[in-house]
Amino acid sequence: MTTVALAATDGMLHFELSMAYEVFEAGVADPWYDVVVCGPGAVRAGRFLLEPDHGLDHLSRAHTVIVPGWADIDVDPPADLVDAVRAAHEAGARVASLCTGAFVLAAAGLLDGKRATTHWAHTRALADRYPQVEVNPDVLYVDNGSVLTSAGKAAAMDLCLHLVRLDHGSSVANAVARRLVVPPHRDGGQAQFVTTPVPAPDNHPLAELFPWVIERLDHPLTVEDMARRARMSSRNLGRHFRSVTGTTPLQWLLTQRIRHAQELLETTDDGVDTIAAATGMGTATTLRRHFNRTVGVPPDTYRRTFRSRTRPGQN
């Protein structure tokens, strides 16, 4: 069981803190995470008083450290928090910030020379205060391997689910998302500015289209097919897709195909040819090309890596 430690001090944003706790406490797989809250003592988060499980020095014992949003970016984060986060990373922990928690990571020097993001309203301040950080204001989250940063609120959820997906695979991450009633996947490179980042079931023009497409991923769907189903022109479909998802219909469709391929690689022994047909990719060559470009490794390597990582008895 790997440990996820949530760093908590006075001035933390309670939404990001509690949201991360909900994700990593979901317990939908075995083994799951051991979640602990670490702080210097009783912590005041907004109107809530929190009693941490351990002191900040315990962060260095965790596999993953989550740094929630920092309420007042004009105030330097506490030195003991900055030191503890730096020490945890030096000890080998994966460190992820949510929203303005990026200011803590930047103060610890963990973002020097790296790409990073934070809530769009504070990206300029982050860039001005830490010029050695390459701040990207237009993405939901940035994954640098052992250091990750997210934009605000819903994007923080996206990053937490991304971490679950890295550790346990797409099928488990989707199960967590279903439990929390949130979309199972939004790519980190999507724009922060989308009109409806988390669409409600019945109040947008694509509400019925999304499940219809997901059920037909084995079909050779086109933009015209989707537009016809949504009863609108292809151009209008593209405009609504950009507004709702932050991406194009074809890119969204490709993402769904890749995620379905990941689930099949994780949960079945089907060959790449069979999975290519089941995901609408057509041929194994096409699947390998898109999968390698999107995920970073070929399908066969992904399957071996995932299964070795999740073999019973391993963290």
ChimeraX attribute file (.defattr): number of C-alpha atoms within 10 A of each C-alpha:
attribute: neighborCount
match mode: 1-to-1
recipient: residues
	/A:1	13
	/A:2	15
	/A:3	19
	/A:4	25
	/A:5	30
	/A:6	27
	/A:7	27
	/A:8	30
	/A:9	25
	/A:10	19
	/A:11	19
	/A:12	23
	/A:13	22
	/A:14	21
	/A:15	15
	/A:16	25
	/A:17	21
	/A:18	12
	/A:19	18
	/A:20	23
	/A:21	19
	/A:22	17
	/A:23	20
	/A:24	23
	/A:25	16
	/A:26	15
	/A:27	14
	/A:28	16
	/A:29	12
	/A:30	12
	/A:31	16
	/A:32	18
	/A:33	22
	/A:34	15
	/A:35	21
	/A:36	21
	/A:37	22
	/A:38	23
	/A:39	26
	/A:40	18
	/A:41	16
	/A:42	14
	/A:43	18
	/A:44	17
	/A:45	19
	/A:46	13
	/A:47	7
	/A:48	8
	/A:49	12
	/A:50	17
	/A:51	14
	/A:52	19
	/A:53	17
	/A:54	16
	/A:55	15
	/A:56	25
	/A:57	17
	/A:58	17
	/A:59	31
	/A:60	20
	/A:61	16
	/A:62	23
	/A:63	21
	/A:64	25
	/A:65	27
	/A:66	27
	/A:67	29
	/A:68	31
	/A:69	30
	/A:70	27
	/A:71	18
	/A:72	12
	/A:73	17
	/A:74	9
	/A:75	9
	/A:76	12
	/A:77	22
	/A:78	13
	/A:79	12
	/A:80	14
	/A:81	24
	/A:82	20
	/A:83	15
	/A:84	20
	/A:85	29
	/A:86	22
	/A:87	17
	/A:88	23
	/A:89	22
	/A:90	12
	/A:91	14
	/A:92	14
	/A:93	23
	/A:94	20
	/A:95	26
	/A:96	30
	/A:97	31
	/A:98	33
	/A:99	29
	/A:100	30
	/A:101	28
	/A:102	29
	/A:103	30
	/A:104	26
	/A:105	26
	/A:106	22
	/A:107	21
	/A:108	20
	/A:109	16
	/A:110	20
	/A:111	23
	/A:112	16
	/A:113	12
	/A:114	16
	/A:115	18
	/A:116	29
	/A:117	31
	/A:118	33
	/A:119	27
	/A:120	19
	/A:121	12
	/A:122	17
	/A:123	21
	/A:124	15
	/A:125	16
	/A:126	22
	/A:127	18
	/A:128	11
	/A:129	13
	/A:130	17
	/A:131	12
	/A:132	15
	/A:133	20
	/A:134	16
	/A:135	23
	/A:136	19
	/A:137	21
	/A:138	18
	/A:139	23
	/A:140	30
	/A:141	35
	/A:142	23
	/A:143	19
	/A:144	15
	/A:145	9
	/A:146	13
	/A:147	21
	/A:148	25
	/A:149	32
	/A:150	31
	/A:151	34
	/A:152	25
	/A:153	16
	/A:154	18
	/A:155	25
	/A:156	28
	/A:157	26
	/A:158	25
	/A:159	27
	/A:160	24
	/A:161	25
	/A:162	22
	/A:163	20
	/A:164	21
	/A:165	18
	/A:166	13
	/A:167	18
	/A:168	22
	/A:169	22
	/A:170	25
	/A:171	19
	/A:172	20
	/A:173	24
	/A:174	20
	/A:175	15
	/A:176	24
	/A:177	19
	/A:178	12
	/A:179	13
	/A:180	14
	/A:181	9
	/A:182	16
	/A:183	15
	/A:184	21
	/A:185	19
	/A:186	22
	/A:187	19
	/A:188	20
	/A:189	15
	/A:190	18
	/A:191	17
	/A:192	22
	/A:193	17
	/A:194	15
	/A:195	13
	/A:196	16
	/A:197	18
	/A:198	13
	/A:199	16
	/A:200	10
	/A:201	11
	/A:202	9
	/A:203	9
	/A:204	12
	/A:205	16
	/A:206	21
	/A:207	15
	/A:208	13
	/A:209	14
	/A:210	14
	/A:211	10
	/A:212	14
	/A:213	17
	/A:214	14
	/A:215	9
	/A:216	13
	/A:217	19
	/A:218	18
	/A:219	14
	/A:220	12
	/A:221	14
	/A:222	13
	/A:223	17
	/A:224	14
	/A:225	13
	/A:226	22
	/A:227	19
	/A:228	13
	/A:229	14
	/A:230	19
	/A:231	14
	/A:232	14
	/A:233	14
	/A:234	18
	/A:235	12
	/A:236	13
	/A:237	22
	/A:238	18
	/A:239	15
	/A:240	20
	/A:241	20
	/A:242	20
	/A:243	16
	/A:244	21
	/A:245	22
	/A:246	23
	/A:247	21
	/A:248	18
	/A:249	21
	/A:250	15
	/A:251	10
	/A:252	17
	/A:253	20
	/A:254	19
	/A:255	18
	/A:256	17
	/A:257	24
	/A:258	22
	/A:259	21
	/A:260	21
	/A:261	24
	/A:262	21
	/A:263	18
	/A:264	21
	/A:265	23
	/A:266	22
	/A:267	14
	/A:268	10
	/A:269	11
	/A:270	13
	/A:271	13
	/A:272	19
	/A:273	16
	/A:274	15
	/A:275	26
	/A:276	22
	/A:277	18
	/A:278	19
	/A:279	24
	/A:280	22
	/A:281	24
	/A:282	17
	/A:283	15
	/A:284	16
	/A:285	13
	/A:286	14
	/A:287	24
	/A:288	19
	/A:289	13
	/A:290	18
	/A:291	22
	/A:292	16
	/A:293	11
	/A:294	14
	/A:295	13
	/A:296	11
	/A:297	15
	/A:298	16
	/A:299	24
	/A:300	13
	/A:301	12
	/A:302	18
	/A:303	20
	/A:304	12
	/A:305	13
	/A:306	18
	/A:307	16
	/A:308	11
	/A:309	16
	/A:310	16
	/A:311	10
	/A:312	10
	/A:313	9
	/A:314	10
	/A:315	16
